[in-house]
């Protein structure tokens, strides 16, 4: 079976998931089945098939599973958001359509992604300015103690989601050029391989930007995500584990210093270490309810729309949580806590299946990096995959109390326009790299093209 047929067949179960999920919610909430779920499923399938046909036409050799897997994540997100509130699902569906359109536009206009390498310093500057934008007076806004978004009239978005693409492009381009110098000119100091400061200096700017976010913007999640991409690319470029250990040590030292100096960061750490303390920091209830919800789900879950998401009417007025929906038992179920809701209603197996989807996307992305023929493509694919996979790890790890809970979104699942849009662009770039990496090579002696 050809790759395009495999991808097309993979989209059908995705549409069935949307239809079945919406139908299950309809049955629980209204005890009846309407044709609206079939309409939603049909629209979703039509959009995905349209994007599929475009990808196969423009990028015929691209990985056939990346888009269906991302579509599957989007389908799960739409079902869970519809379970929370139908208005959220409709907004997310509109954002998904806009993201799909931007994916198409990116593939159409960025015909040769290699051109991005020429503008690496400009792209890096744009990325750093975007990171600082939420602290600008008049447009910056604060969310739960962190400066995450900027408001431009009716438009509001989180610039860190766009900045992550800029940082990855810069790192891939710079490391492609300096990888040999970082490896050959390195020195041994106290048993560790230390890179030359002359060539390593620009990379330290990324570490400094990560720490700056931790202090000035208070965005712990994005700083972790960016620095993980930095270490992953550094290892791929140089194959030196000592660089990764040195970078990780710098990060943890800086994080410890900032946690001691910034109350917001220290509160996050305290909540992580002692979520059930008698006099814990404000916000400890978020992780408490998250853990309770997951425990309530068990292995197989309560079922779609069967878990207790909101307090009963008589108790709702007494809720004192600092969240928009004060009657919600699970704080922010549409963003930070959506994974806890999934485990509560679909069980440990449902949560594990979601993690498996992210793992499959990571595996396909890193396979693309291995198959790429030039250094920039390898590093770009590895960086894009690392930042995507680690974003999922950061939020899932925070919800299950593996690491401190941070404010990033679960890619394609959580409600959020900035995340969906930026990850669609990330997917477009990854598909373009995959198309070049998997393109058959013309044999020199025959002058023809090896069939796919």
C-alpha positions in Angstrom: 0.0 0.0 0.0 1.4 3.4 -0.9 2.2 6.0 1.8 -0.6 8.3 0.7 -3.2 5.5 1.0 -1.9 4.5 4.4 -2.2 8.1 5.6 -5.7 8.5 4.2 -6.8 5.3 5.9 -5.2 6.4 9.2 -7.4 9.5 9.2 -10.7 7.5 9.1 -10.3 6.2 12.7 -9.4 9.8 13.8 -12.8 11.0 12.4 -14.5 8.0 14.0 -13.0 9.0 17.4 -14.4 12.5 17.1 -17.8 11.2 16.1 -17.9 8.5 18.8 -16.5 10.9 21.5 -19.1 13.6 20.8 -21.8 11.0 20.7 -20.8 9.6 24.1 -20.9 13.0 25.6 -24.4 13.7 24.0 -25.7 10.4 25.5 -24.5 11.2 29.0 -25.6 14.8 29.1 -28.9 14.6 27.2 -29.7 10.8 27.1 -30.2 11.0 23.3 -28.2 10.7 20.1 -28.3 13.5 17.6 -26.9 14.0 14.2 -24.7 16.8 15.3 -21.8 14.5 16.3 -21.9 13.0 12.8 -21.7 16.5 11.3 -18.7 17.4 13.5 -17.0 14.1 12.6 -17.7 14.7 8.9 -16.3 18.2 9.0 -13.1 17.1 10.8 -12.6 14.3 8.3 -13.1 16.6 5.4 -10.5 19.1 6.7 -8.0 16.4 7.5 -8.4 14.7 4.1 -8.0 18.1 2.4 -4.8 18.8 4.2 -3.6 15.2 3.5 -4.2 15.6 -0.2 -2.3 18.9 -0.2 0.7 17.3 1.7 0.8 14.3 -0.6 0.7 16.7 -3.6 3.4 19.1 -2.4 5.5 16.7 -0.3 5.0 13.3 -1.8 7.9 11.6 0.2 7.1 13.2 3.6 6.5 10.8 6.6 3.0 9.5 6.1 2.3 9.1 9.8 3.2 12.5 11.3 0.0 14.4 10.3 -2.4 11.6 11.2 -0.8 11.3 14.6 -1.1 15.0 15.2 -4.7 14.8 13.9 -5.4 12.1 16.4 -4.1 14.3 19.3 -6.4 17.1 18.0 -9.3 14.8 17.9 -8.8 13.7 21.5 -8.5 17.4 22.5 -11.7 18.3 20.8 -13.6 15.5 22.4 -12.3 16.4 25.9 -13.0 20.1 25.4 -16.5 19.3 24.2 -17.0 17.3 27.3 -16.0 20.4 29.4 -17.9 23.0 27.4 -19.2 22.8 23.8 -18.1 26.4 23.2 -14.5 25.6 24.0 -14.6 22.7 21.4 -16.0 25.0 18.7 -13.3 27.6 19.4 -10.6 25.0 19.3 -12.0 23.5 16.1 -11.8 27.0 14.5 -8.2 27.3 15.7 -7.4 23.9 14.3 -8.7 25.0 10.9 -6.7 28.2 11.1 -3.6 26.1 12.0 -4.2 23.8 9.1 -4.4 26.8 6.8 -1.1 28.1 8.2 0.5 24.7 7.7 -0.5 24.9 4.0 0.7 28.5 3.7 4.1 27.5 5.3 4.6 24.7 2.9 3.6 26.9 0.0 5.8 29.9 0.7 8.8 28.4 2.6 9.6 26.2 -0.4 13.2 25.8 0.7 13.5 25.7 4.5 17.3 25.8 4.0 17.0 29.6 3.4 16.2 30.0 7.1 19.8 29.3 7.9 20.9 32.5 6.3 18.8 34.6 8.7 19.7 32.8 12.0 20.7 35.9 13.9 17.7 37.9 12.8 15.4 34.9 13.7 17.1 34.6 17.1 16.7 38.3 17.8 13.0 38.0 16.9 12.7 35.0 19.3 14.3 36.8 22.2 12.1 39.9 21.7 9.0 37.8 21.6 10.1 36.2 24.9 10.3 39.7 26.5 7.1 41.0 25.0 4.8 39.9 27.8 6.6 42.3 30.2 6.0 45.3 28.0 3.6 47.8 29.5 0.3 48.1 27.8 0.4 44.8 25.9 1.7 42.3 28.5 -0.6 40.3 30.7 0.0 38.2 33.8 -1.6 34.7 34.2 -1.3 32.9 37.6 1.9 34.8 38.5 3.7 34.4 35.2 3.9 36.8 32.3 2.8 34.5 29.4 0.7 36.4 26.9 0.4 39.7 25.1 -2.9 41.4 24.3 -3.3 43.4 21.0 -6.9 44.4 21.1 -9.0 41.4 20.2 -5.9 39.3 19.5 -4.1 37.6 22.4 -1.4 35.0 22.1 1.6 33.5 24.0 4.8 34.6 22.2 6.8 31.8 23.8 5.1 29.4 21.5 6.4 31.2 18.4 9.8 31.9 20.0 10.5 28.2 20.4 10.6 27.8 16.6 13.0 30.8 16.3 15.3 29.4 19.0 15.4 26.0 17.4 16.2 27.4 13.9 19.0 29.5 15.3 20.5 26.6 17.3 20.3 24.2 14.3 22.0 26.8 12.0 24.7 27.8 14.5 25.6 24.3 15.6 25.7 23.1 12.0 28.4 25.7 11.3 30.4 25.4 14.6 30.0 21.7 15.4 33.5 20.8 14.4 35.1 23.7 16.2 33.1 22.8 19.4 34.4 19.3 19.2 37.9 19.7 17.9 38.9 22.8 19.8 37.6 21.6 23.2 39.8 21.3 26.2 39.9 19.0 29.2 39.4 20.7 32.6 39.1 18.7 35.8 38.2 15.6 33.8 35.5 17.3 31.8 35.5 18.4 28.1 35.0 22.1 28.0 34.1 23.8 24.7 36.0 26.9 23.5 34.3 30.0 24.9 34.8 31.9 21.6 32.5 29.6 19.8 30.4 28.5 22.7 29.5 32.1 23.7 26.5 32.6 21.4 25.0 29.4 22.8 25.4 30.7 26.3 23.0 33.5 25.2 20.3 30.8 25.0 21.1 29.7 28.5 20.9 33.3 29.6 17.6 33.8 27.8 16.3 30.7 29.6 17.3 32.0 33.0 15.9 35.5 32.1 12.5 33.9 31.4 12.7 32.1 34.7 13.3 35.4 36.5 11.8 38.2 34.5 8.9 36.5 32.8 8.4 33.8 35.5 7.7 31.2 32.8 9.3 28.1 34.3 7.7 25.7 31.7 9.0 27.4 28.6 12.5 27.8 30.1 12.6 24.1 30.8 11.4 23.4 27.3 13.8 25.7 25.5 16.8 24.5 27.5 16.0 20.8 26.8 16.0 21.6 23.1 19.3 23.3 23.6 20.9 20.3 25.3 19.4 17.9 22.8 20.8 19.8 19.8 24.2 20.3 21.5 24.5 16.5 22.0 23.3 15.7 18.4 25.8 18.2 17.0 28.9 17.3 19.0 28.1 13.7 20.4 29.7 14.9 23.7 27.8 13.9 26.8 30.0 16.1 28.9 28.5 19.2 27.2 25.0 18.0 28.2 26.1 17.4 31.8 27.8 20.8 32.0 24.8 22.5 30.5 22.4 20.7 32.8 24.6 21.6 35.8 24.5 25.3 34.8 20.7 25.2 34.5 20.1 23.6 37.8 22.5 26.0 39.6 20.8 28.9 38.0 17.4 27.5 38.7 18.3 27.0 42.4 19.6 30.6 42.7 16.5 32.0 41.0 14.2 29.8 43.1 15.7 31.3 46.2 15.3 34.8 44.9 11.9 34.7 43.2 8.9 33.7 45.4 6.8 32.5 42.4 9.4 29.9 41.4 9.9 28.9 45.1 6.2 28.4 45.5 6.1 26.1 42.5 8.9 24.0 44.0 7.3 23.9 47.4 4.0 22.8 45.9 5.8 20.0 44.0 7.6 18.8 47.1 4.9 19.2 49.7 1.5 19.4 47.9 -0.5 18.3 51.0 1.3 20.5 53.5 -1.1 22.1 56.1 -0.1 25.6 55.3 1.2 25.2 51.7 1.5 28.0 49.2 -1.5 29.4 47.3 -2.2 27.1 44.3 -1.4 23.8 46.1 -5.0 22.8 45.5 -4.3 22.6 41.8 -1.9 19.6 42.1 -4.0 18.1 44.9 -7.2 17.9 42.8 -5.2 16.7 39.9 -3.8 13.7 41.8 -7.3 13.0 43.3 -8.9 13.1 39.8 -6.3 10.7 38.4 -6.6 8.3 41.3 -10.4 8.4 40.9 -10.0 7.2 37.3 -8.3 3.9 38.1 -7.2 1.7 35.3 -10.2 2.1 32.9 -11.6 5.5 33.9 -15.1 6.7 34.9 -16.1 7.1 31.2 -16.6 10.2 29.1 -18.5 12.9 30.9 -19.0 10.6 33.9 -16.4 12.1 36.3 -17.4 14.9 38.7 -16.0 18.0 37.0 -17.9 20.7 38.9 -19.2 21.1 42.4 -22.9 20.6 42.9 -25.0 23.8 42.9 -25.3 24.3 46.7 -21.5 24.0 47.2 -20.3 26.1 44.2 -20.8 29.5 45.9 -18.4 28.5 48.7 -15.6 27.7 46.3 -12.6 30.0 46.9 -10.2 28.8 44.2 -8.6 31.6 42.1 -9.9 30.3 38.8 -12.5 31.7 36.4 -14.9 28.8 37.0 -15.0 28.8 40.7 -17.3 25.8 40.8 -14.8 23.5 39.0 -13.4 20.7 41.1 -10.4 20.3 38.7 -8.8 23.7 38.2 -8.1 24.7 34.6 -9.3 21.4 33.1 -9.1 22.8 29.6 -5.4 23.8 29.8 -3.0 22.7 32.5 -5.1 19.9 33.9 -6.5 18.4 30.8 -4.3 15.3 31.1 -5.7 14.7 34.6 -9.2 14.9 33.2 -8.3 12.3 30.5 -6.9 9.9 33.1 -10.0 10.5 35.3 -12.4 9.6 32.5 -10.3 7.2 30.4 -8.2 5.7 33.1 -4.5 4.9 33.3 -4.7 3.0 30.0 -6.2 6.1 28.3 -3.5 8.3 29.7 -0.8 5.8 28.6 -2.3 5.7 25.1 -2.0 9.5 24.9 1.6 9.4 26.0 2.2 6.6 23.4 1.0 8.9 20.6 3.5 11.6 21.7 6.2 8.9 21.8 5.3 7.8 18.3 5.5 11.4 17.0 8.9 11.7 18.7 10.1 8.5 17.2 9.0 9.6 13.7 10.6 13.0 14.1 13.9 11.6 15.3 13.9 9.1 12.5 13.5 12.0 10.1 16.6 13.6 11.7 18.6 10.3 11.3 17.6 10.1 7.6 18.4 13.7 6.7 21.4 14.1 4.5 22.8 17.5 5.6 23.7 18.9 9.0 21.2 21.7 9.2 18.3 19.4 8.3 19.4 16.8 10.9 19.6 19.4 13.6 16.4 21.2 12.7 14.4 18.0 12.7 16.0 16.9 16.0 15.4 20.3 17.6 11.8 20.5 16.4 11.0 17.0 17.7 12.8 17.6 21.0 10.9 20.8 21.8 7.6 19.2 20.8 8.2 16.0 22.8 9.6 17.8 25.9 6.6 20.2 25.9 4.4 17.2 26.3 6.7 15.7 29.0 6.7 19.0 31.0 3.0 19.2 31.3 2.3 15.5 31.8 5.2 15.3 34.3 3.8 18.2 36.2 0.3 16.8 36.4 1.6 13.4 37.7 3.9 15.2 40.1 7.1 14.0 38.5 8.4 17.6 38.1 7.0 21.0 39.3 3.8 21.9 37.5 4.3 24.6 34.9 2.1 26.7 32.6 2.8 25.1 29.1 0.0 23.5 27.1 -0.3 19.9 26.1 0.4 20.1 22.3 -2.8 19.8 20.1 -4.9 18.7 23.1 -5.1 21.6 25.5 -7.2 24.6 24.6 -5.0 27.4 23.2 -4.7 29.1 19.9 -1.0 30.0 20.1 0.0 26.4 20.8 -2.0 24.9 18.0 -0.8 27.5 15.5 2.9 27.2 16.3 2.8 23.5 16.4 1.2 23.4 13.0 4.1 25.5 11.7 6.5 23.1 13.5 4.7 20.1 11.8 5.0 21.8 8.4 8.8 22.3 8.8 9.2 18.7 10.0 7.3 17.4 7.0 9.5 19.5 4.6 12.6 18.0 6.2 11.1 14.6 6.0 10.2 15.0 2.4 13.8 15.9 1.5 15.2 13.1 3.7 13.0 10.4 2.2 13.3 11.5 -1.4 14.8 8.8 -3.6 18.2 9.4 -4.9 18.8 9.3 -8.7 21.4 6.7 -9.6 24.4 8.2 -11.4 24.8 5.4 -13.9 21.1 5.3 -15.0 20.1 8.9 -14.7 16.7 7.8 -13.5 14.9 7.9 -10.2 14.5 5.0 -7.8 10.8 4.3 -7.4 9.3 5.0 -3.9 
